[in-house]
Amino acid sequence: MKDVTLGLVGVGRIGVMHANNISALNDVLNPQGINVRLKLTDVAADHARSVAATIGAEFLASVEELIASGVDGLVIATGTGTHPDLIRTGVDAGIPVFCEKPVAMNVADSTPVLDYIRDHGGTVQIGHQRRFDAGYLEAKRAFTAGELGWIHSLRAVTCDMTPPPVEFLAGSGGLFRDCSVHDFDILRWLTGREIVEVYAKGSNNGDPAIGEVGDVDTALALVTFDDGTLGTVSASRYNGAGHDVRLEIQGSAGSLLVGLDEKSALASAEAGVMFPSGESHKTFAERFDQAYRSELAAFVELILGERDNPCTPEDAVAASRIADAAQESLETGLPVRVTLAARNQGSRS
Ligand SMILES: NC(=O)c1ccc[n+]([C@@H]2O[C@H](COP(=O)([O-])OP(=O)(O)OC[C@H]3O[C@@H](n4cnc5c(N)ncnc54)[C@H](O)[C@@H]3O)[C@@H](O)[C@H]2O)c1
């Protein structure tokens, strides 16, 4: 049996979910001859101690103690602003790092992190879990096989049922960087193409506190790919029907809709149509349960040198570059070009 000890830093909204998923990994990995152990830390020590006790993990008082105690990989699930320093800490320790998206608050803050990882030979996987979701994987397969013909439209949707706490939103970088960045990543990953222009709008009709911290509660971005294909990326924090994540791909030979199943947060207006009839997903944790487990299993395999990195920091920053351009477009009211040269900010068209 190969033993792998993961050190988790941050057990907030997503960190608790990762802690539970890591604890459950052995059901899948033990039959493959891999045994995973978990150690964790959080600046909210009492909370972290109780999470550790609940799932049978070891609590350490700080990241430094966590690393000194001996871990084979670091899992970072703290707020976005802390990612750069913690990624460097993991790279300095010479261990592979899994870090929640995004690498940093924006591309300008991400670029030195990319340089650091490259200069120090670090291995860092970023948590864009949709790359492991069965529906997105099938869409990529069908797209790549040419089964849909040439694509005329892509429509991506990510809607939370209720907003996260305003304190979280204040440090999130905004709706495009926090939420739509998943869609920007998946559009690049699925099509293998680059988005070259973004034109974005946003609105605030929910809690005024969201506007007061400089964010919008609903937004729409029109994106243009490098071959001229058009797409839209839509997001909201107020989707009463449930947590709604979809991608509609329409081509000359066929269409596919990722996220259309019995649990879709949709209702038909047509008489006699009962589909979808199931209880909708309420949270991202429910919607992507399988994907979150799979990405951590992949991280364990990455630590063991048994697979390639499924989401590099360069991939994640490419998605962040589109998010930065969308944010700039939202603020200026103008379309923004997304160019590789504009590493620190999108340039206006
Ligand atoms: N992949 C996804 O679908 C997804 C979903 C939600 C959040 N996220 C990302 O996960 C990250 C965390 O989001 P969240 O909603 O869980 O935030 P959160 O505020 O609920 O939790 C963050 C936790 O980190 C702890 N913390 C902060 N700084 C620390 C430090 N230096 N050392 C130790 N602990 C520290 C806090 O005490 C808190 O418990 C964000 O970067 C966010 O973008 C990703």
The ligand as an SDF file (V2000), in Angstrom:
LIG
                    3D

 44 48  0  0  0  0  0  0  0  0999 V2000
  -14.0780   25.3480   -6.9840 N   0  0  0  0  0  0  0  0  0  0  0  0
  -15.2140   25.8290   -6.5210 C   0  0  0  0  0  0  0  0  0  0  0  0
  -16.2990   25.4850   -6.9890 O   0  0  0  0  0  0  0  0  0  0  0  0
  -15.1840   26.8140   -5.3800 C   0  0  0  0  0  0  0  0  0  0  0  0
  -16.3530   27.0450   -4.6360 C   0  0  0  0  0  0  0  0  0  0  0  0
  -16.2790   27.9220   -3.5500 C   0  0  0  0  0  0  0  0  0  0  0  0
  -15.0860   28.5500   -3.2330 C   0  0  0  0  0  0  0  0  0  0  0  0
  -13.9820   28.3020   -3.9910 N   0  0  0  0  0  0  0  0  0  0  0  0
  -12.7000   28.9700   -3.6780 C   0  0  0  0  0  0  0  0  0  0  0  0
  -12.2620   28.4620   -2.4320 O   0  0  0  0  0  0  0  0  0  0  0  0
  -11.6160   29.4790   -1.6920 C   0  0  0  0  0  0  0  0  0  0  0  0
  -12.2400   29.5240   -0.2890 C   0  0  0  0  0  0  0  0  0  0  0  0
  -13.5970   29.8810   -0.4130 O   0  0  0  0  0  0  0  0  0  0  0  0
  -14.6230   29.6230    0.8000 P   0  0  0  0  0  0  0  0  0  0  0  0
  -15.9450   30.0330    0.3010 O   0  0  0  0  0  0  0  0  0  0  0  0
  -14.4400   28.2550    1.3700 O   0  0  0  0  0  0  0  0  0  0  0  0
  -14.0770   30.7060    1.8560 O   0  0  0  0  0  0  0  0  0  0  0  0
  -14.3700   30.7570    3.4150 P   0  0  0  0  0  0  0  0  0  0  0  0
  -14.1380   32.1870    3.7930 O   0  0  0  0  0  0  0  0  0  0  0  0
  -15.6690   30.1110    3.7530 O   0  0  0  0  0  0  0  0  0  0  0  0
  -13.2220   29.8290    4.0610 O   0  0  0  0  0  0  0  0  0  0  0  0
  -11.8740   30.1780    4.1090 C   0  0  0  0  0  0  0  0  0  0  0  0
  -11.2480   29.5430    5.3560 C   0  0  0  0  0  0  0  0  0  0  0  0
   -9.8380   29.7600    5.3140 O   0  0  0  0  0  0  0  0  0  0  0  0
   -9.4080   30.1470    6.6170 C   0  0  0  0  0  0  0  0  0  0  0  0
   -8.1680   30.9160    6.4630 N   0  0  0  0  0  0  0  0  0  0  0  0
   -8.0160   32.1140    5.8650 C   0  0  0  0  0  0  0  0  0  0  0  0
   -6.7040   32.4680    5.8300 N   0  0  0  0  0  0  0  0  0  0  0  0
   -6.0210   31.4470    6.3870 C   0  0  0  0  0  0  0  0  0  0  0  0
   -4.6330   31.2010    6.6060 C   0  0  0  0  0  0  0  0  0  0  0  0
   -3.6900   32.0820    6.2330 N   0  0  0  0  0  0  0  0  0  0  0  0
   -4.2710   30.0320    7.2020 N   0  0  0  0  0  0  0  0  0  0  0  0
   -5.2180   29.1470    7.5860 C   0  0  0  0  0  0  0  0  0  0  0  0
   -6.5450   29.3180    7.3900 N   0  0  0  0  0  0  0  0  0  0  0  0
   -6.9440   30.4560    6.7980 C   0  0  0  0  0  0  0  0  0  0  0  0
  -10.5690   30.9320    7.2060 C   0  0  0  0  0  0  0  0  0  0  0  0
  -10.5300   30.9740    8.6130 O   0  0  0  0  0  0  0  0  0  0  0  0
  -11.7610   30.1390    6.6640 C   0  0  0  0  0  0  0  0  0  0  0  0
  -12.1260   29.0870    7.5380 O   0  0  0  0  0  0  0  0  0  0  0  0
  -11.7680   30.7770   -2.4870 C   0  0  0  0  0  0  0  0  0  0  0  0
  -10.5450   31.0540   -3.1400 O   0  0  0  0  0  0  0  0  0  0  0  0
  -12.8390   30.4660   -3.5090 C   0  0  0  0  0  0  0  0  0  0  0  0
  -12.6200   31.1270   -4.7520 O   0  0  0  0  0  0  0  0  0  0  0  0
  -13.9990   27.4410   -5.0340 C   0  0  0  0  0  0  0  0  0  0  0  0
  1  2  1  0
  2  3  2  0
  2  4  1  0
  4  5  1  0
  4 44  2  0
  5  6  2  0
  6  7  1  0
  7  8  2  0
  8  9  1  0
  8 44  1  0
  9 10  1  0
  9 42  1  0
 10 11  1  0
 11 12  1  0
 11 40  1  0
 12 13  1  0
 13 14  1  0
 14 15  2  0
 14 16  1  0
 14 17  1  0
 17 18  1  0
 18 19  2  0
 18 20  1  0
 18 21  1  0
 21 22  1  0
 22 23  1  0
 23 24  1  0
 23 38  1  0
 24 25  1  0
 25 26  1  0
 25 36  1  0
 26 27  1  0
 26 35  1  0
 27 28  2  0
 28 29  1  0
 29 30  1  0
 29 35  2  0
 30 31  1  0
 30 32  2  0
 32 33  1  0
 33 34  2  0
 34 35  1  0
 36 37  1  0
 36 38  1  0
 38 39  1  0
 40 41  1  0
 40 42  1  0
 42 43  1  0
M  CHG  2   8   1  16  -1
M  END
$$$$
